[in-house]
């Protein structure tokens, strides 16, 4: 899978929180957008998982007062690999998912 170069293209959105279990292939991402129907593309390697989140709207066309969620499924469990937000180039800490709260 090919990702566009990182940067501000008007539709890239940053990931500000991630939840999952190292033994799982499921990651839940909180994204800096508001009701924008974001989608995510993932590129996996042995050492990291890079995620690019793209909004259904252009930058500035939201209310900036909420966050969207995106669920991604990896090809293999996260394990000890780092999660990297492609829009910022920064690692995102993956926190344990709350088992008793179903994802939206």
Order of alpha helices (4+ residues) and beta strands (2+ residues): beta-beta-beta-beta-beta-beta-beta-beta-beta
